[in-house]
Every structure is written in C-alpha cells, then in structure tokens.
C-alpha cells in the first residue's frame, strides 16, 4: 500500500475561457505514488506548477479536445522538449482518438510533421479503457457531449475512488461509472445539450449514490453559491464548488476540502511539494 492519500486539486474550473484567478478546466490527481494531470485547459499549466514540478507529472488524461480542456498540452509539449526539465520522455498521454493529430496540426510550422510522439506516448481512449499509473487505476467511460468525450474514475489500492464527469449531459454511462464513488466532480455548465445543469449534476450524484459532490465548470449565468443551492435540491449529500486551489482528500463517504494555500501571495511563493515516497 502507498501512504499518500488519494486527492484532487483544482487547477481551474472556468468556462469557456480563463478568468483572472481561475484557469479553465484542469485538476491534479495524486495518490498511489503517482501524479496525473487531468484535463489541460487554458491556464492550467501555470497553476499545475504551484503544486508539482512539471518533470514529476507521471501522466496526462484528457476528457475531450475542446480547447478549454486541452489547449495547454501545446505549451507542455515545448516545456517537455526544450526546457531542460530532465523528464523521462515520452510522458503517457491518454485522450480521445485523433489527439496526436490535433496536436501536430497546431504545432507543425514547416514541411515536416511536428514530433508530438517525442514528448507524448499517446494512448487513445475507448469506452471501458483501463490503465494503471503507479498505484492508481484509471477507468474511462464514453459519455454524451457531442464530440468524442470521456469521464474518468480513479481508484487507489485502498479502495478510495473519485469520478470526474468531463463535459457531458446526464447519461447512463456516467451514473454507472460514478456508482458509490467517494467523491464526484461533475460539471454544471448549464441546460444546453452536452452539459449538466447544476440540478442535473445533483440528480446524477443522487442516482449514483456518491459520497460527496463537487460542482465544477459552472456556467457564467450562475454564481457558485447559486449552483450549489440548485444541486442541493436534487442531492442530499455534501456539496462544494470547485474553487481554484481547493484540494479534496478522498476518504470514505465524508470530505471536507482544504485550501492548498492560505493566500494567493503564499501560493505564488510556495515551492512544489516534495515527491511522494
């Protein structure tokens, strides 16, 4: 067993573009001796470095290829190849079909295709894709968003579990994936097709019987507190909003989030945490 607890840190939760103090969708999942960057929306590469050295990222998982979930892969590519990080390359990258071609299309500036595979060992996701990263098991399920999209379940060797919806509308595969998880991070961008409303996020959490709900990617029409109140109308458990910088430790059926820093100033000056044993 690994001593480090399973936990998730919010790098950003803004939609559909980064705001001052809040990057787009991105999370750092840690546990089982591994560090996984989950979604790489605009602004999240900088926020990631508040919590971990870039050379210590063990894998990247991308829910879908919209820019507010994947754009910072482009700058991560340059960091990996040209910044002298000393990272063992290529870094495992799990994402929807076509992700390598999409990156190459943006990065190529001459007659030859940009060497995406020098930086990333790309593994395309499919429904029920399972992979181990350190002591963590990552299970992906296809969900309904429009373009190919996936939700993620992460479990450690002690049986703790968290689920991240990515972007999707309510669908049976998400409920199945989230069944009885300890922590459920669900988007609440609004009533448009391909997304959950806050009330729908609460309903999905209730149907899945999750231990705690964290609302993320909340649309600009709602304040975070309003979204939490709407979700509480359909889900009776604990609910929090994914404020940037919040860290949630995943323990059985109970969770009180703690901020990773006491103030923006201290977070800017704090060095990345030491690698887990």
JOKA-V137512 format. One line per field, one symbol per residue. ss: DSSP state (H for helix, E for strand, - for the rest). A space follows every 10 residues. Layout:
ss = ???
This chain:
ss = ------EEEE EEEE----E- -EEE-EEEEE E--EEEEEEE ---HHHHH-- ---HHH--EE E-----HHHH --HHHHHHHH HH-------- EEEEE---HH HHHHHHH--- -----HHHHE EEEE----EE EEE--EEEEE EEE-----EE EEEEE----- EEEE------ -HHHHHHH-- --EEEEE--- -------HHH HHHHHHHH-- -EEEEE---- ---HHHHHHH HH-----EEE E----EEEE- -------EE- ---HHHHHH- -------
